[in-house]
């Protein structure tokens, strides 16, 4: 038996005894596979499990997702982050409805035509749900392969990813391609982990070139770290009786299509906020009942960091709770006062969870 065949056999034998029990594996469907794979991008398995169950309960198939109100989809996604994934799911569902009769295509190349489905997701769906012998190369697989073949690569390099896909293709068994791909993922998640792999428990250590060289902790090569820029904002939770002022972010860019409170660049003190409210909301000081500090909060995105200070500003009853002028130029949509209980149903960014939790405590009543 040659080396490739031994690697495949050893890995599948290990997987048969150690595979993770996950809800999308228990009842494997193409749609469930698609949803789970999109959710698992940039998100840990433990965090995905409850979202997956709830999402499939609300949107059990492509038809229900395709016809869904987008705000409802974002609400079901709220807290998972990287909301472009939810937008891509909606677009993909509508594409499948228009072009494939409300089903996912069964082969790799056609799956790549669906919006939001790239090489990894197409490989995962094609192999796991349809049994097609194609590789599915995610971060775990790149790490395992880089060590197994002693590849001095950086995971972000597209050429390195393509080269690994070809190496994995040579290992794939025609009759258990999906199991093999999942075995690689499980190995990378449980044993061949970043930093300090547990080589003593690895079923592939006898074949691992990095292990033989003593380089397993060094591979794959680490991404060069760049310092993330920090932006500072003053968040304004503006309420009038049982209404709160919110607005929807633009449909492109960071946190697109989510709802937010108005905010201003930099840290403003209460006096400066009063000036802003007069200028942007035509709200005189005489209508401001109180200004309460909500404290600081921070949120780290993939490419930048937000540092925030928040204020809860109560104003007297506004007879016409309609749209106001836009107070911050970088957002595209005007806002309006919403009943708090209705605002609670909308999707807000995780970055604002501190201020949202203050607003919606006690079942939506402001204290």
NORHU-V673663 format. One record per backbone hydrogen bond with DSSP energy under -1.0 kcal/mol. NH is the residue of the N-H (numbers start at 1). CO is the residue of the C=O. E is the energy in kcal/mol with one decimal. If there is no record, write none. Layout:
nh=NH co=CO e=E
nh=NH co=CO e=E
This chain:
nh=6 co=2 e=-2.0
nh=7 co=3 e=-2.5
nh=8 co=4 e=-2.4
nh=9 co=5 e=-2.5
nh=10 co=6 e=-2.8
nh=11 co=7 e=-2.4
nh=12 co=8 e=-2.3
nh=13 co=9 e=-2.4
nh=14 co=10 e=-2.1
nh=15 co=11 e=-2.5
nh=16 co=12 e=-2.4
nh=18 co=14 e=-1.6
nh=19 co=15 e=-1.9
nh=25 co=22 e=-1.8
nh=26 co=22 e=-1.7
nh=27 co=23 e=-1.3
nh=33 co=29 e=-2.5
nh=34 co=30 e=-2.3
nh=35 co=31 e=-2.6
nh=36 co=32 e=-2.6
nh=37 co=33 e=-2.5
nh=38 co=34 e=-2.1
nh=39 co=35 e=-2.4
nh=40 co=36 e=-2.3
nh=43 co=40 e=-1.3
nh=48 co=44 e=-1.6
nh=49 co=45 e=-2.0
nh=52 co=48 e=-3.0
nh=53 co=49 e=-1.9
nh=54 co=50 e=-2.0
nh=55 co=51 e=-2.9
nh=56 co=52 e=-2.4
nh=57 co=53 e=-1.4
nh=58 co=54 e=-1.9
nh=59 co=55 e=-3.4
nh=65 co=61 e=-1.9
nh=66 co=62 e=-2.9
nh=67 co=63 e=-1.8
nh=73 co=69 e=-1.5
nh=74 co=70 e=-2.5
nh=75 co=71 e=-2.0
nh=76 co=72 e=-1.8
nh=77 co=73 e=-1.4
nh=80 co=77 e=-2.6
nh=85 co=82 e=-2.2
nh=87 co=83 e=-2.0
nh=88 co=84 e=-2.4
nh=89 co=85 e=-1.9
nh=90 co=86 e=-2.1
nh=91 co=87 e=-2.5
nh=92 co=88 e=-2.9
nh=93 co=89 e=-2.7
nh=94 co=90 e=-2.3
nh=95 co=91 e=-2.1
nh=96 co=92 e=-2.5
nh=97 co=93 e=-2.1
nh=98 co=94 e=-2.1
nh=99 co=95 e=-2.5
nh=100 co=96 e=-2.3
nh=102 co=96 e=-2.1
nh=111 co=107 e=-2.1
nh=112 co=108 e=-1.5
nh=113 co=110 e=-1.6
nh=114 co=111 e=-1.7
nh=117 co=114 e=-2.1
nh=122 co=118 e=-2.8
nh=123 co=119 e=-2.3
nh=124 co=120 e=-2.6
nh=125 co=121 e=-2.6
nh=126 co=122 e=-2.7
nh=127 co=123 e=-2.2
nh=128 co=124 e=-2.8
nh=129 co=125 e=-1.8
nh=130 co=125 e=-1.0
nh=132 co=126 e=-2.9
nh=134 co=132 e=-2.0
nh=142 co=138 e=-2.4
nh=143 co=139 e=-2.1
nh=144 co=140 e=-2.4
nh=145 co=141 e=-2.8
nh=146 co=142 e=-2.7
nh=147 co=143 e=-1.8
nh=148 co=144 e=-3.0
nh=149 co=145 e=-2.5
nh=151 co=146 e=-2.8
nh=153 co=151 e=-1.9
nh=157 co=154 e=-2.1
nh=161 co=157 e=-2.1
nh=162 co=158 e=-2.3
nh=163 co=159 e=-2.2
nh=164 co=160 e=-2.2
nh=165 co=161 e=-2.2
nh=166 co=162 e=-1.6
nh=167 co=163 e=-1.7
nh=168 co=164 e=-2.8
nh=169 co=165 e=-2.1
nh=170 co=166 e=-1.2
nh=171 co=168 e=-1.3
nh=172 co=168 e=-1.3
nh=180 co=176 e=-2.3
nh=181 co=177 e=-2.4
nh=182 co=178 e=-2.4
nh=183 co=179 e=-2.4
nh=184 co=180 e=-2.1
nh=185 co=181 e=-1.9
nh=186 co=182 e=-2.8
nh=187 co=183 e=-2.6
nh=188 co=184 e=-2.3
nh=189 co=185 e=-1.8
nh=190 co=186 e=-1.8
nh=191 co=187 e=-2.4
nh=192 co=187 e=-3.0
nh=193 co=191 e=-1.8
nh=196 co=194 e=-2.2
nh=198 co=191 e=-2.2
nh=199 co=197 e=-1.4
nh=201 co=198 e=-1.5
nh=205 co=202 e=-1.1
nh=207 co=204 e=-1.8
nh=209 co=148 e=-2.1
nh=210 co=147 e=-2.5
nh=212 co=208 e=-1.9
nh=213 co=209 e=-1.6
nh=215 co=210 e=-3.0
nh=218 co=215 e=-1.3
nh=219 co=215 e=-1.1
nh=221 co=153 e=-2.4
nh=231 co=305 e=-3.0
nh=233 co=307 e=-2.2
nh=234 co=264 e=-2.8
nh=235 co=309 e=-2.9
nh=236 co=262 e=-2.8
nh=237 co=311 e=-3.0
nh=238 co=236 e=-1.0
nh=239 co=313 e=-2.6
nh=240 co=243 e=-2.1
nh=243 co=240 e=-1.6
nh=244 co=338 e=-2.6
nh=245 co=238 e=-2.8
nh=246 co=336 e=-2.3
nh=247 co=260 e=-2.1
nh=249 co=258 e=-3.2
nh=256 co=253 e=-1.4
nh=257 co=250 e=-2.0
nh=258 co=255 e=-1.6
nh=259 co=347 e=-2.8
nh=260 co=247 e=-2.4
nh=264 co=234 e=-2.0
nh=266 co=232 e=-3.0
nh=273 co=269 e=-2.1
nh=274 co=270 e=-2.3
nh=275 co=271 e=-1.6
nh=276 co=272 e=-2.1
nh=277 co=273 e=-2.7
nh=278 co=274 e=-1.8
nh=279 co=275 e=-2.2
nh=280 co=276 e=-3.5
nh=281 co=277 e=-1.7
nh=283 co=277 e=-1.9
nh=287 co=284 e=-1.9
nh=288 co=285 e=-1.3
nh=289 co=314 e=-2.7
nh=290 co=314 e=-1.4
nh=292 co=312 e=-2.8
nh=294 co=310 e=-3.2
nh=297 co=308 e=-2.0
nh=299 co=306 e=-2.2
nh=301 co=304 e=-3.0
nh=305 co=229 e=-2.5
nh=306 co=299 e=-3.2
nh=307 co=231 e=-2.7
nh=308 co=297 e=-3.3
nh=309 co=233 e=-1.9
nh=310 co=295 e=-2.0
nh=311 co=235 e=-2.0
nh=312 co=292 e=-3.2
nh=313 co=237 e=-2.5
nh=314 co=290 e=-1.9
nh=315 co=239 e=-2.6
nh=316 co=287 e=-2.8
nh=322 co=320 e=-1.9
nh=324 co=335 e=-1.2
nh=331 co=328 e=-1.5
nh=336 co=246 e=-2.4
nh=338 co=244 e=-3.0
nh=340 co=242 e=-2.5
nh=343 co=339 e=-2.6
nh=344 co=340 e=-2.0
nh=345 co=342 e=-1.4
nh=346 co=343 e=-1.7
nh=352 co=349 e=-1.6
nh=353 co=350 e=-1.9
nh=356 co=352 e=-2.7
nh=357 co=353 e=-2.5
nh=358 co=354 e=-1.3
nh=359 co=355 e=-1.8
nh=360 co=356 e=-2.6
nh=365 co=362 e=-1.0
